[in-house]
Structure formats: structure tokens, C-alpha cells
């Protein structure tokens, strides 16, 4: 019974954080969806990045855009900057781990693209440095963070902040945010692919 209770408490905590985020940030989510859709409509791309679980989320979400989410539609341009081990290790070795995303933003980013940084703390040095570099190059910036948003919140055109101090709860909501953004972008770009019912 103790295990069941612990499981129920974890689910309840996750739902409470989700509800708190939804109550205060749904408008920001729709603004982010419009920003992403506008960039993709102009043949720009999304560059996603983060560390650890956030790196996995970046890869997961890039795949949803490139392959498909819930409706059949053309592939959308999204790249996870967390996947090329040769680039990551070369930059980390020759320069600094803080530069692993900056170098890729400088090489791949173009004005009008969207740099999408993900961090549970909002204070990941390499993520924040990349968002700063993206702004200098004329990219749009999206931050998805937890806690109070950290310094990341000041570096983004739009910041989505999950109001929790618990890393697992933050990550659970961040992935849901990503899925909601995928859905909204598809709806904005391909409304005819959705059922009219």
C-alpha cells in the first residue's frame, strides 16, 4: 500500500504542476506556437538544445516535427543540436563545454530561425550562451525552463516557465509543453488536415 500511495502522490504532484502552468501560461504557449509556425511557414528552421533529459526532449521534439506528430503533413525543419557526438566532443575538447551549442548556432542558424533552449533550472551556461548568440544573429528565441526561469527567462523572446522546484515534475510538464506546441503548430500550418467534427 505504501508504494501505491507514493505513486498516487507523484501523479498528483505532476498534475498540480501542470495545472499551475496551464492557468498562468497558456497565452505564452499559444504565442510560442505562432512564432514557431511563422518561422516554419517562411522556410526557416527550429534549432533545439538542452542537457541531459532536456537533450533527450530536444531530440524527441525535433523528430516529431521532421517526421510527423498526429496528422499526416510534410516534414518540418527542426534540428536537435544535441545529437552529433563529433561536434559536441570536438568543441568541448578544443574550446569549452559552454560552447557546444554556440558553435552550432553560429554555423547553422540564420536570421528568422528559432533557437529553442530547454533547461530545468534556467541556468545552464551552454544553453544560455547559445540563446545569447542566437539573438545576436537575428534568430527568434524560445526558452522552456523550470523553477523561476533563471537567467534563461531574460534571454528569450518567449519564456515558458514551469513553476516547480522538482526536476522530475518540471521535465514532465516540459515534454507536455513540447507536444502541445507540436499540435498547435500543425493546426496553424495545416488546419485542413484536422477533423472538422
MODELLER restraints for C-alpha pairs under 7 A, 6 or more apart:
rsr = mdl.restraints
at = mdl.atoms
rsr.add(forms.Gaussian(group=physical.xy_distance, feature=features.Distance(at['CA:14:A'], at['CA:169:A']), mean=5.39, stdev=0.5))
rsr.add(forms.Gaussian(group=physical.xy_distance, feature=features.Distance(at['CA:17:A'], at['CA:163:A']), mean=6.63, stdev=0.5))
rsr.add(forms.Gaussian(group=physical.xy_distance, feature=features.Distance(at['CA:17:A'], at['CA:164:A']), mean=6.62, stdev=0.5))
rsr.add(forms.Gaussian(group=physical.xy_distance, feature=features.Distance(at['CA:17:A'], at['CA:169:A']), mean=6.96, stdev=0.5))
rsr.add(forms.Gaussian(group=physical.xy_distance, feature=features.Distance(at['CA:18:A'], at['CA:173:A']), mean=5.92, stdev=0.5))
rsr.add(forms.Gaussian(group=physical.xy_distance, feature=features.Distance(at['CA:21:A'], at['CA:162:A']), mean=5.81, stdev=0.5))
rsr.add(forms.Gaussian(group=physical.xy_distance, feature=features.Distance(at['CA:21:A'], at['CA:163:A']), mean=6.42, stdev=0.5))
rsr.add(forms.Gaussian(group=physical.xy_distance, feature=features.Distance(at['CA:25:A'], at['CA:160:A']), mean=6.99, stdev=0.5))
rsr.add(forms.Gaussian(group=physical.xy_distance, feature=features.Distance(at['CA:28:A'], at['CA:160:A']), mean=6.73, stdev=0.5))
rsr.add(forms.Gaussian(group=physical.xy_distance, feature=features.Distance(at['CA:32:A'], at['CA:158:A']), mean=6.47, stdev=0.5))
rsr.add(forms.Gaussian(group=physical.xy_distance, feature=features.Distance(at['CA:33:A'], at['CA:181:A']), mean=5.49, stdev=0.5))
rsr.add(forms.Gaussian(group=physical.xy_distance, feature=features.Distance(at['CA:33:A'], at['CA:184:A']), mean=5.94, stdev=0.5))
rsr.add(forms.Gaussian(group=physical.xy_distance, feature=features.Distance(at['CA:33:A'], at['CA:185:A']), mean=5.51, stdev=0.5))
rsr.add(forms.Gaussian(group=physical.xy_distance, feature=features.Distance(at['CA:36:A'], at['CA:114:A']), mean=6.94, stdev=0.5))
rsr.add(forms.Gaussian(group=physical.xy_distance, feature=features.Distance(at['CA:36:A'], at['CA:185:A']), mean=6.82, stdev=0.5))
rsr.add(forms.Gaussian(group=physical.xy_distance, feature=features.Distance(at['CA:37:A'], at['CA:185:A']), mean=5.24, stdev=0.5))
rsr.add(forms.Gaussian(group=physical.xy_distance, feature=features.Distance(at['CA:37:A'], at['CA:188:A']), mean=6.67, stdev=0.5))
rsr.add(forms.Gaussian(group=physical.xy_distance, feature=features.Distance(at['CA:37:A'], at['CA:189:A']), mean=6.49, stdev=0.5))
rsr.add(forms.Gaussian(group=physical.xy_distance, feature=features.Distance(at['CA:39:A'], at['CA:45:A']), mean=6.75, stdev=0.5))
rsr.add(forms.Gaussian(group=physical.xy_distance, feature=features.Distance(at['CA:39:A'], at['CA:112:A']), mean=6.28, stdev=0.5))
rsr.add(forms.Gaussian(group=physical.xy_distance, feature=features.Distance(at['CA:39:A'], at['CA:113:A']), mean=6.19, stdev=0.5))
rsr.add(forms.Gaussian(group=physical.xy_distance, feature=features.Distance(at['CA:40:A'], at['CA:76:A']), mean=6.92, stdev=0.5))
rsr.add(forms.Gaussian(group=physical.xy_distance, feature=features.Distance(at['CA:44:A'], at['CA:112:A']), mean=6.21, stdev=0.5))
rsr.add(forms.Gaussian(group=physical.xy_distance, feature=features.Distance(at['CA:44:A'], at['CA:113:A']), mean=4.97, stdev=0.5))
rsr.add(forms.Gaussian(group=physical.xy_distance, feature=features.Distance(at['CA:45:A'], at['CA:77:A']), mean=4.83, stdev=0.5))
rsr.add(forms.Gaussian(group=physical.xy_distance, feature=features.Distance(at['CA:45:A'], at['CA:78:A']), mean=5.50, stdev=0.5))
rsr.add(forms.Gaussian(group=physical.xy_distance, feature=features.Distance(at['CA:45:A'], at['CA:113:A']), mean=4.99, stdev=0.5))
rsr.add(forms.Gaussian(group=physical.xy_distance, feature=features.Distance(at['CA:45:A'], at['CA:114:A']), mean=6.38, stdev=0.5))
rsr.add(forms.Gaussian(group=physical.xy_distance, feature=features.Distance(at['CA:46:A'], at['CA:77:A']), mean=6.30, stdev=0.5))
rsr.add(forms.Gaussian(group=physical.xy_distance, feature=features.Distance(at['CA:46:A'], at['CA:78:A']), mean=4.48, stdev=0.5))
rsr.add(forms.Gaussian(group=physical.xy_distance, feature=features.Distance(at['CA:46:A'], at['CA:79:A']), mean=6.21, stdev=0.5))
rsr.add(forms.Gaussian(group=physical.xy_distance, feature=features.Distance(at['CA:46:A'], at['CA:113:A']), mean=5.96, stdev=0.5))
rsr.add(forms.Gaussian(group=physical.xy_distance, feature=features.Distance(at['CA:46:A'], at['CA:114:A']), mean=4.85, stdev=0.5))
rsr.add(forms.Gaussian(group=physical.xy_distance, feature=features.Distance(at['CA:46:A'], at['CA:115:A']), mean=6.13, stdev=0.5))
rsr.add(forms.Gaussian(group=physical.xy_distance, feature=features.Distance(at['CA:46:A'], at['CA:116:A']), mean=6.93, stdev=0.5))
rsr.add(forms.Gaussian(group=physical.xy_distance, feature=features.Distance(at['CA:47:A'], at['CA:78:A']), mean=5.93, stdev=0.5))
rsr.add(forms.Gaussian(group=physical.xy_distance, feature=features.Distance(at['CA:47:A'], at['CA:79:A']), mean=5.04, stdev=0.5))
rsr.add(forms.Gaussian(group=physical.xy_distance, feature=features.Distance(at['CA:47:A'], at['CA:80:A']), mean=5.93, stdev=0.5))
rsr.add(forms.Gaussian(group=physical.xy_distance, feature=features.Distance(at['CA:47:A'], at['CA:81:A']), mean=6.60, stdev=0.5))
rsr.add(forms.Gaussian(group=physical.xy_distance, feature=features.Distance(at['CA:47:A'], at['CA:114:A']), mean=6.11, stdev=0.5))
rsr.add(forms.Gaussian(group=physical.xy_distance, feature=features.Distance(at['CA:47:A'], at['CA:115:A']), mean=4.87, stdev=0.5))
rsr.add(forms.Gaussian(group=physical.xy_distance, feature=features.Distance(at['CA:47:A'], at['CA:116:A']), mean=5.87, stdev=0.5))
rsr.add(forms.Gaussian(group=physical.xy_distance, feature=features.Distance(at['CA:48:A'], at['CA:58:A']), mean=5.20, stdev=0.5))
rsr.add(forms.Gaussian(group=physical.xy_distance, feature=features.Distance(at['CA:48:A'], at['CA:79:A']), mean=6.20, stdev=0.5))
rsr.add(forms.Gaussian(group=physical.xy_distance, feature=features.Distance(at['CA:48:A'], at['CA:80:A']), mean=4.74, stdev=0.5))
rsr.add(forms.Gaussian(group=physical.xy_distance, feature=features.Distance(at['CA:48:A'], at['CA:81:A']), mean=5.98, stdev=0.5))
rsr.add(forms.Gaussian(group=physical.xy_distance, feature=features.Distance(at['CA:48:A'], at['CA:115:A']), mean=6.16, stdev=0.5))
rsr.add(forms.Gaussian(group=physical.xy_distance, feature=features.Distance(at['CA:48:A'], at['CA:116:A']), mean=4.67, stdev=0.5))
rsr.add(forms.Gaussian(group=physical.xy_distance, feature=features.Distance(at['CA:48:A'], at['CA:117:A']), mean=5.91, stdev=0.5))
rsr.add(forms.Gaussian(group=physical.xy_distance, feature=features.Distance(at['CA:49:A'], at['CA:55:A']), mean=5.89, stdev=0.5))
rsr.add(forms.Gaussian(group=physical.xy_distance, feature=features.Distance(at['CA:49:A'], at['CA:58:A']), mean=5.43, stdev=0.5))
rsr.add(forms.Gaussian(group=physical.xy_distance, feature=features.Distance(at['CA:49:A'], at['CA:80:A']), mean=5.86, stdev=0.5))
rsr.add(forms.Gaussian(group=physical.xy_distance, feature=features.Distance(at['CA:49:A'], at['CA:81:A']), mean=5.31, stdev=0.5))
rsr.add(forms.Gaussian(group=physical.xy_distance, feature=features.Distance(at['CA:49:A'], at['CA:82:A']), mean=5.89, stdev=0.5))
rsr.add(forms.Gaussian(group=physical.xy_distance, feature=features.Distance(at['CA:49:A'], at['CA:116:A']), mean=6.48, stdev=0.5))
rsr.add(forms.Gaussian(group=physical.xy_distance, feature=features.Distance(at['CA:49:A'], at['CA:117:A']), mean=5.19, stdev=0.5))
rsr.add(forms.Gaussian(group=physical.xy_distance, feature=features.Distance(at['CA:49:A'], at['CA:118:A']), mean=6.18, stdev=0.5))
rsr.add(forms.Gaussian(group=physical.xy_distance, feature=features.Distance(at['CA:50:A'], at['CA:58:A']), mean=6.62, stdev=0.5))
rsr.add(forms.Gaussian(group=physical.xy_distance, feature=features.Distance(at['CA:50:A'], at['CA:117:A']), mean=5.95, stdev=0.5))
rsr.add(forms.Gaussian(group=physical.xy_distance, feature=features.Distance(at['CA:50:A'], at['CA:118:A']), mean=4.91, stdev=0.5))
rsr.add(forms.Gaussian(group=physical.xy_distance, feature=features.Distance(at['CA:50:A'], at['CA:119:A']), mean=5.97, stdev=0.5))
rsr.add(forms.Gaussian(group=physical.xy_distance, feature=features.Distance(at['CA:50:A'], at['CA:127:A']), mean=6.17, stdev=0.5))
rsr.add(forms.Gaussian(group=physical.xy_distance, feature=features.Distance(at['CA:54:A'], at['CA:118:A']), mean=5.63, stdev=0.5))
rsr.add(forms.Gaussian(group=physical.xy_distance, feature=features.Distance(at['CA:54:A'], at['CA:119:A']), mean=6.06, stdev=0.5))
rsr.add(forms.Gaussian(group=physical.xy_distance, feature=features.Distance(at['CA:55:A'], at['CA:82:A']), mean=5.80, stdev=0.5))
rsr.add(forms.Gaussian(group=physical.xy_distance, feature=features.Distance(at['CA:57:A'], at['CA:175:A']), mean=6.54, stdev=0.5))
rsr.add(forms.Gaussian(group=physical.xy_distance, feature=features.Distance(at['CA:58:A'], at['CA:80:A']), mean=5.51, stdev=0.5))
rsr.add(forms.Gaussian(group=physical.xy_distance, feature=features.Distance(at['CA:59:A'], at['CA:80:A']), mean=5.15, stdev=0.5))
rsr.add(forms.Gaussian(group=physical.xy_distance, feature=features.Distance(at['CA:61:A'], at['CA:178:A']), mean=6.52, stdev=0.5))
rsr.add(forms.Gaussian(group=physical.xy_distance, feature=features.Distance(at['CA:62:A'], at['CA:78:A']), mean=5.08, stdev=0.5))
rsr.add(forms.Gaussian(group=physical.xy_distance, feature=features.Distance(at['CA:62:A'], at['CA:79:A']), mean=5.70, stdev=0.5))
rsr.add(forms.Gaussian(group=physical.xy_distance, feature=features.Distance(at['CA:62:A'], at['CA:80:A']), mean=5.85, stdev=0.5))
rsr.add(forms.Gaussian(group=physical.xy_distance, feature=features.Distance(at['CA:65:A'], at['CA:75:A']), mean=6.49, stdev=0.5))
rsr.add(forms.Gaussian(group=physical.xy_distance, feature=features.Distance(at['CA:65:A'], at['CA:76:A']), mean=5.16, stdev=0.5))
rsr.add(forms.Gaussian(group=physical.xy_distance, feature=features.Distance(at['CA:65:A'], at['CA:77:A']), mean=6.91, stdev=0.5))
rsr.add(forms.Gaussian(group=physical.xy_distance, feature=features.Distance(at['CA:65:A'], at['CA:78:A']), mean=6.21, stdev=0.5))
rsr.add(forms.Gaussian(group=physical.xy_distance, feature=features.Distance(at['CA:65:A'], at['CA:182:A']), mean=6.87, stdev=0.5))
rsr.add(forms.Gaussian(group=physical.xy_distance, feature=features.Distance(at['CA:66:A'], at['CA:75:A']), mean=4.59, stdev=0.5))
rsr.add(forms.Gaussian(group=physical.xy_distance, feature=features.Distance(at['CA:66:A'], at['CA:76:A']), mean=4.85, stdev=0.5))
rsr.add(forms.Gaussian(group=physical.xy_distance, feature=features.Distance(at['CA:66:A'], at['CA:77:A']), mean=6.02, stdev=0.5))
rsr.add(forms.Gaussian(group=physical.xy_distance, feature=features.Distance(at['CA:66:A'], at['CA:78:A']), mean=6.15, stdev=0.5))
rsr.add(forms.Gaussian(group=physical.xy_distance, feature=features.Distance(at['CA:67:A'], at['CA:75:A']), mean=5.64, stdev=0.5))
rsr.add(forms.Gaussian(group=physical.xy_distance, feature=features.Distance(at['CA:68:A'], at['CA:75:A']), mean=6.66, stdev=0.5))
rsr.add(forms.Gaussian(group=physical.xy_distance, feature=features.Distance(at['CA:69:A'], at['CA:182:A']), mean=6.69, stdev=0.5))
rsr.add(forms.Gaussian(group=physical.xy_distance, feature=features.Distance(at['CA:71:A'], at['CA:193:A']), mean=6.47, stdev=0.5))
rsr.add(forms.Gaussian(group=physical.xy_distance, feature=features.Distance(at['CA:81:A'], at['CA:101:A']), mean=6.51, stdev=0.5))
rsr.add(forms.Gaussian(group=physical.xy_distance, feature=features.Distance(at['CA:81:A'], at['CA:104:A']), mean=6.95, stdev=0.5))
rsr.add(forms.Gaussian(group=physical.xy_distance, feature=features.Distance(at['CA:88:A'], at['CA:100:A']), mean=5.45, stdev=0.5))
rsr.add(forms.Gaussian(group=physical.xy_distance, feature=features.Distance(at['CA:91:A'], at['CA:97:A']), mean=6.90, stdev=0.5))
rsr.add(forms.Gaussian(group=physical.xy_distance, feature=features.Distance(at['CA:91:A'], at['CA:99:A']), mean=6.62, stdev=0.5))
rsr.add(forms.Gaussian(group=physical.xy_distance, feature=features.Distance(at['CA:91:A'], at['CA:100:A']), mean=5.57, stdev=0.5))
rsr.add(forms.Gaussian(group=physical.xy_distance, feature=features.Distance(at['CA:92:A'], at['CA:99:A']), mean=6.97, stdev=0.5))
rsr.add(forms.Gaussian(group=physical.xy_distance, feature=features.Distance(at['CA:92:A'], at['CA:100:A']), mean=6.12, stdev=0.5))
rsr.add(forms.Gaussian(group=physical.xy_distance, feature=features.Distance(at['CA:97:A'], at['CA:126:A']), mean=6.92, stdev=0.5))
rsr.add(forms.Gaussian(group=physical.xy_distance, feature=features.Distance(at['CA:98:A'], at['CA:125:A']), mean=5.91, stdev=0.5))
rsr.add(forms.Gaussian(group=physical.xy_distance, feature=features.Distance(at['CA:98:A'], at['CA:126:A']), mean=4.04, stdev=0.5))
rsr.add(forms.Gaussian(group=physical.xy_distance, feature=features.Distance(at['CA:99:A'], at['CA:126:A']), mean=6.06, stdev=0.5))
rsr.add(forms.Gaussian(group=physical.xy_distance, feature=features.Distance(at['CA:100:A'], at['CA:126:A']), mean=6.85, stdev=0.5))
rsr.add(forms.Gaussian(group=physical.xy_distance, feature=features.Distance(at['CA:101:A'], at['CA:126:A']), mean=6.46, stdev=0.5))
rsr.add(forms.Gaussian(group=physical.xy_distance, feature=features.Distance(at['CA:101:A'], at['CA:127:A']), mean=6.91, stdev=0.5))
rsr.add(forms.Gaussian(group=physical.xy_distance, feature=features.Distance(at['CA:101:A'], at['CA:130:A']), mean=5.56, stdev=0.5))
rsr.add(forms.Gaussian(group=physical.xy_distance, feature=features.Distance(at['CA:102:A'], at['CA:129:A']), mean=6.49, stdev=0.5))
rsr.add(forms.Gaussian(group=physical.xy_distance, feature=features.Distance(at['CA:102:A'], at['CA:130:A']), mean=4.43, stdev=0.5))
rsr.add(forms.Gaussian(group=physical.xy_distance, feature=features.Distance(at['CA:102:A'], at['CA:133:A']), mean=6.31, stdev=0.5))
rsr.add(forms.Gaussian(group=physical.xy_distance, feature=features.Distance(at['CA:105:A'], at['CA:130:A']), mean=6.71, stdev=0.5))
rsr.add(forms.Gaussian(group=physical.xy_distance, feature=features.Distance(at['CA:105:A'], at['CA:134:A']), mean=6.35, stdev=0.5))
rsr.add(forms.Gaussian(group=physical.xy_distance, feature=features.Distance(at['CA:110:A'], at['CA:137:A']), mean=6.87, stdev=0.5))
rsr.add(forms.Gaussian(group=physical.xy_distance, feature=features.Distance(at['CA:110:A'], at['CA:139:A']), mean=6.46, stdev=0.5))
rsr.add(forms.Gaussian(group=physical.xy_distance, feature=features.Distance(at['CA:111:A'], at['CA:137:A']), mean=6.08, stdev=0.5))
rsr.add(forms.Gaussian(group=physical.xy_distance, feature=features.Distance(at['CA:111:A'], at['CA:138:A']), mean=4.40, stdev=0.5))
rsr.add(forms.Gaussian(group=physical.xy_distance, feature=features.Distance(at['CA:111:A'], at['CA:139:A']), mean=4.77, stdev=0.5))
rsr.add(forms.Gaussian(group=physical.xy_distance, feature=features.Distance(at['CA:112:A'], at['CA:138:A']), mean=6.38, stdev=0.5))
rsr.add(forms.Gaussian(group=physical.xy_distance, feature=features.Distance(at['CA:112:A'], at['CA:139:A']), mean=4.98, stdev=0.5))
rsr.add(forms.Gaussian(group=physical.xy_distance, feature=features.Distance(at['CA:112:A'], at['CA:140:A']), mean=6.12, stdev=0.5))
rsr.add(forms.Gaussian(group=physical.xy_distance, feature=features.Distance(at['CA:113:A'], at['CA:139:A']), mean=5.04, stdev=0.5))
rsr.add(forms.Gaussian(group=physical.xy_distance, feature=features.Distance(at['CA:113:A'], at['CA:140:A']), mean=6.12, stdev=0.5))
rsr.add(forms.Gaussian(group=physical.xy_distance, feature=features.Distance(at['CA:114:A'], at['CA:139:A']), mean=5.52, stdev=0.5))
rsr.add(forms.Gaussian(group=physical.xy_distance, feature=features.Distance(at['CA:114:A'], at['CA:140:A']), mean=4.60, stdev=0.5))
rsr.add(forms.Gaussian(group=physical.xy_distance, feature=features.Distance(at['CA:114:A'], at['CA:141:A']), mean=5.54, stdev=0.5))
rsr.add(forms.Gaussian(group=physical.xy_distance, feature=features.Distance(at['CA:115:A'], at['CA:131:A']), mean=6.62, stdev=0.5))
rsr.add(forms.Gaussian(group=physical.xy_distance, feature=features.Distance(at['CA:115:A'], at['CA:134:A']), mean=6.44, stdev=0.5))
rsr.add(forms.Gaussian(group=physical.xy_distance, feature=features.Distance(at['CA:115:A'], at['CA:139:A']), mean=6.50, stdev=0.5))
rsr.add(forms.Gaussian(group=physical.xy_distance, feature=features.Distance(at['CA:115:A'], at['CA:140:A']), mean=6.18, stdev=0.5))
rsr.add(forms.Gaussian(group=physical.xy_distance, feature=features.Distance(at['CA:115:A'], at['CA:141:A']), mean=4.87, stdev=0.5))
rsr.add(forms.Gaussian(group=physical.xy_distance, feature=features.Distance(at['CA:115:A'], at['CA:142:A']), mean=6.18, stdev=0.5))
rsr.add(forms.Gaussian(group=physical.xy_distance, feature=features.Distance(at['CA:116:A'], at['CA:141:A']), mean=6.00, stdev=0.5))
rsr.add(forms.Gaussian(group=physical.xy_distance, feature=features.Distance(at['CA:116:A'], at['CA:142:A']), mean=4.67, stdev=0.5))
rsr.add(forms.Gaussian(group=physical.xy_distance, feature=features.Distance(at['CA:116:A'], at['CA:143:A']), mean=5.95, stdev=0.5))
rsr.add(forms.Gaussian(group=physical.xy_distance, feature=features.Distance(at['CA:117:A'], at['CA:127:A']), mean=5.99, stdev=0.5))
rsr.add(forms.Gaussian(group=physical.xy_distance, feature=features.Distance(at['CA:117:A'], at['CA:131:A']), mean=6.97, stdev=0.5))
rsr.add(forms.Gaussian(group=physical.xy_distance, feature=features.Distance(at['CA:117:A'], at['CA:142:A']), mean=6.25, stdev=0.5))
rsr.add(forms.Gaussian(group=physical.xy_distance, feature=features.Distance(at['CA:117:A'], at['CA:143:A']), mean=5.01, stdev=0.5))
rsr.add(forms.Gaussian(group=physical.xy_distance, feature=features.Distance(at['CA:117:A'], at['CA:144:A']), mean=6.27, stdev=0.5))
rsr.add(forms.Gaussian(group=physical.xy_distance, feature=features.Distance(at['CA:118:A'], at['CA:143:A']), mean=6.06, stdev=0.5))
rsr.add(forms.Gaussian(group=physical.xy_distance, feature=features.Distance(at['CA:118:A'], at['CA:144:A']), mean=4.86, stdev=0.5))
rsr.add(forms.Gaussian(group=physical.xy_distance, feature=features.Distance(at['CA:118:A'], at['CA:145:A']), mean=5.96, stdev=0.5))
rsr.add(forms.Gaussian(group=physical.xy_distance, feature=features.Distance(at['CA:119:A'], at['CA:144:A']), mean=6.41, stdev=0.5))
rsr.add(forms.Gaussian(group=physical.xy_distance, feature=features.Distance(at['CA:119:A'], at['CA:145:A']), mean=4.90, stdev=0.5))
rsr.add(forms.Gaussian(group=physical.xy_distance, feature=features.Distance(at['CA:119:A'], at['CA:146:A']), mean=6.97, stdev=0.5))
rsr.add(forms.Gaussian(group=physical.xy_distance, feature=features.Distance(at['CA:120:A'], at['CA:145:A']), mean=5.03, stdev=0.5))
rsr.add(forms.Gaussian(group=physical.xy_distance, feature=features.Distance(at['CA:120:A'], at['CA:146:A']), mean=4.66, stdev=0.5))
rsr.add(forms.Gaussian(group=physical.xy_distance, feature=features.Distance(at['CA:120:A'], at['CA:167:A']), mean=6.26, stdev=0.5))
rsr.add(forms.Gaussian(group=physical.xy_distance, feature=features.Distance(at['CA:120:A'], at['CA:170:A']), mean=6.26, stdev=0.5))
rsr.add(forms.Gaussian(group=physical.xy_distance, feature=features.Distance(at['CA:120:A'], at['CA:171:A']), mean=6.77, stdev=0.5))
rsr.add(forms.Gaussian(group=physical.xy_distance, feature=features.Distance(at['CA:121:A'], at['CA:145:A']), mean=6.18, stdev=0.5))
rsr.add(forms.Gaussian(group=physical.xy_distance, feature=features.Distance(at['CA:121:A'], at['CA:146:A']), mean=5.40, stdev=0.5))
rsr.add(forms.Gaussian(group=physical.xy_distance, feature=features.Distance(at['CA:121:A'], at['CA:147:A']), mean=6.10, stdev=0.5))
rsr.add(forms.Gaussian(group=physical.xy_distance, feature=features.Distance(at['CA:121:A'], at['CA:149:A']), mean=6.72, stdev=0.5))
rsr.add(forms.Gaussian(group=physical.xy_distance, feature=features.Distance(at['CA:121:A'], at['CA:150:A']), mean=6.35, stdev=0.5))
rsr.add(forms.Gaussian(group=physical.xy_distance, feature=features.Distance(at['CA:122:A'], at['CA:145:A']), mean=5.01, stdev=0.5))
rsr.add(forms.Gaussian(group=physical.xy_distance, feature=features.Distance(at['CA:122:A'], at['CA:146:A']), mean=6.28, stdev=0.5))
rsr.add(forms.Gaussian(group=physical.xy_distance, feature=features.Distance(at['CA:122:A'], at['CA:149:A']), mean=4.87, stdev=0.5))
rsr.add(forms.Gaussian(group=physical.xy_distance, feature=features.Distance(at['CA:122:A'], at['CA:150:A']), mean=4.30, stdev=0.5))
rsr.add(forms.Gaussian(group=physical.xy_distance, feature=features.Distance(at['CA:122:A'], at['CA:151:A']), mean=6.07, stdev=0.5))
rsr.add(forms.Gaussian(group=physical.xy_distance, feature=features.Distance(at['CA:122:A'], at['CA:152:A']), mean=4.90, stdev=0.5))
rsr.add(forms.Gaussian(group=physical.xy_distance, feature=features.Distance(at['CA:123:A'], at['CA:150:A']), mean=5.29, stdev=0.5))
rsr.add(forms.Gaussian(group=physical.xy_distance, feature=features.Distance(at['CA:123:A'], at['CA:151:A']), mean=5.77, stdev=0.5))
rsr.add(forms.Gaussian(group=physical.xy_distance, feature=features.Distance(at['CA:123:A'], at['CA:152:A']), mean=6.17, stdev=0.5))
rsr.add(forms.Gaussian(group=physical.xy_distance, feature=features.Distance(at['CA:128:A'], at['CA:152:A']), mean=5.76, stdev=0.5))
rsr.add(forms.Gaussian(group=physical.xy_distance, feature=features.Distance(at['CA:131:A'], at['CA:141:A']), mean=6.49, stdev=0.5))
rsr.add(forms.Gaussian(group=physical.xy_distance, feature=features.Distance(at['CA:131:A'], at['CA:155:A']), mean=6.26, stdev=0.5))
rsr.add(forms.Gaussian(group=physical.xy_distance, feature=features.Distance(at['CA:132:A'], at['CA:155:A']), mean=6.28, stdev=0.5))
rsr.add(forms.Gaussian(group=physical.xy_distance, feature=features.Distance(at['CA:135:A'], at['CA:141:A']), mean=6.90, stdev=0.5))
rsr.add(forms.Gaussian(group=physical.xy_distance, feature=features.Distance(at['CA:140:A'], at['CA:157:A']), mean=6.54, stdev=0.5))
rsr.add(forms.Gaussian(group=physical.xy_distance, feature=features.Distance(at['CA:141:A'], at['CA:156:A']), mean=4.78, stdev=0.5))
rsr.add(forms.Gaussian(group=physical.xy_distance, feature=features.Distance(at['CA:141:A'], at['CA:157:A']), mean=5.21, stdev=0.5))
rsr.add(forms.Gaussian(group=physical.xy_distance, feature=features.Distance(at['CA:141:A'], at['CA:158:A']), mean=6.71, stdev=0.5))
rsr.add(forms.Gaussian(group=physical.xy_distance, feature=features.Distance(at['CA:142:A'], at['CA:156:A']), mean=5.30, stdev=0.5))
rsr.add(forms.Gaussian(group=physical.xy_distance, feature=features.Distance(at['CA:142:A'], at['CA:157:A']), mean=6.06, stdev=0.5))
rsr.add(forms.Gaussian(group=physical.xy_distance, feature=features.Distance(at['CA:142:A'], at['CA:158:A']), mean=5.11, stdev=0.5))
rsr.add(forms.Gaussian(group=physical.xy_distance, feature=features.Distance(at['CA:142:A'], at['CA:159:A']), mean=5.94, stdev=0.5))
rsr.add(forms.Gaussian(group=physical.xy_distance, feature=features.Distance(at['CA:143:A'], at['CA:152:A']), mean=6.46, stdev=0.5))
rsr.add(forms.Gaussian(group=physical.xy_distance, feature=features.Distance(at['CA:143:A'], at['CA:153:A']), mean=6.51, stdev=0.5))
rsr.add(forms.Gaussian(group=physical.xy_distance, feature=features.Distance(at['CA:143:A'], at['CA:156:A']), mean=5.68, stdev=0.5))
rsr.add(forms.Gaussian(group=physical.xy_distance, feature=features.Distance(at['CA:143:A'], at['CA:158:A']), mean=6.37, stdev=0.5))
rsr.add(forms.Gaussian(group=physical.xy_distance, feature=features.Distance(at['CA:143:A'], at['CA:159:A']), mean=4.63, stdev=0.5))
rsr.add(forms.Gaussian(group=physical.xy_distance, feature=features.Distance(at['CA:143:A'], at['CA:160:A']), mean=6.11, stdev=0.5))
rsr.add(forms.Gaussian(group=physical.xy_distance, feature=features.Distance(at['CA:144:A'], at['CA:159:A']), mean=5.96, stdev=0.5))
rsr.add(forms.Gaussian(group=physical.xy_distance, feature=features.Distance(at['CA:144:A'], at['CA:160:A']), mean=4.82, stdev=0.5))
rsr.add(forms.Gaussian(group=physical.xy_distance, feature=features.Distance(at['CA:144:A'], at['CA:161:A']), mean=6.04, stdev=0.5))
rsr.add(forms.Gaussian(group=physical.xy_distance, feature=features.Distance(at['CA:144:A'], at['CA:174:A']), mean=6.91, stdev=0.5))
rsr.add(forms.Gaussian(group=physical.xy_distance, feature=features.Distance(at['CA:145:A'], at['CA:160:A']), mean=6.28, stdev=0.5))
rsr.add(forms.Gaussian(group=physical.xy_distance, feature=features.Distance(at['CA:145:A'], at['CA:161:A']), mean=4.93, stdev=0.5))
rsr.add(forms.Gaussian(group=physical.xy_distance, feature=features.Distance(at['CA:145:A'], at['CA:162:A']), mean=6.21, stdev=0.5))
rsr.add(forms.Gaussian(group=physical.xy_distance, feature=features.Distance(at['CA:146:A'], at['CA:161:A']), mean=5.12, stdev=0.5))
rsr.add(forms.Gaussian(group=physical.xy_distance, feature=features.Distance(at['CA:146:A'], at['CA:162:A']), mean=4.43, stdev=0.5))
rsr.add(forms.Gaussian(group=physical.xy_distance, feature=features.Distance(at['CA:146:A'], at['CA:163:A']), mean=6.04, stdev=0.5))
rsr.add(forms.Gaussian(group=physical.xy_distance, feature=features.Distance(at['CA:146:A'], at['CA:164:A']), mean=6.28, stdev=0.5))
rsr.add(forms.Gaussian(group=physical.xy_distance, feature=features.Distance(at['CA:146:A'], at['CA:170:A']), mean=5.74, stdev=0.5))
rsr.add(forms.Gaussian(group=physical.xy_distance, feature=features.Distance(at['CA:147:A'], at['CA:162:A']), mean=6.28, stdev=0.5))
rsr.add(forms.Gaussian(group=physical.xy_distance, feature=features.Distance(at['CA:147:A'], at['CA:163:A']), mean=5.32, stdev=0.5))
rsr.add(forms.Gaussian(group=physical.xy_distance, feature=features.Distance(at['CA:147:A'], at['CA:164:A']), mean=5.03, stdev=0.5))
rsr.add(forms.Gaussian(group=physical.xy_distance, feature=features.Distance(at['CA:147:A'], at['CA:165:A']), mean=5.11, stdev=0.5))
rsr.add(forms.Gaussian(group=physical.xy_distance, feature=features.Distance(at['CA:148:A'], at['CA:161:A']), mean=6.81, stdev=0.5))
rsr.add(forms.Gaussian(group=physical.xy_distance, feature=features.Distance(at['CA:148:A'], at['CA:163:A']), mean=6.78, stdev=0.5))
rsr.add(forms.Gaussian(group=physical.xy_distance, feature=features.Distance(at['CA:149:A'], at['CA:161:A']), mean=5.50, stdev=0.5))
rsr.add(forms.Gaussian(group=physical.xy_distance, feature=features.Distance(at['CA:153:A'], at['CA:159:A']), mean=5.37, stdev=0.5))
rsr.add(forms.Gaussian(group=physical.xy_distance, feature=features.Distance(at['CA:162:A'], at['CA:170:A']), mean=5.88, stdev=0.5))
rsr.add(forms.Gaussian(group=physical.xy_distance, feature=features.Distance(at['CA:162:A'], at['CA:173:A']), mean=6.97, stdev=0.5))
rsr.add(forms.Gaussian(group=physical.xy_distance, feature=features.Distance(at['CA:164:A'], at['CA:170:A']), mean=6.17, stdev=0.5))
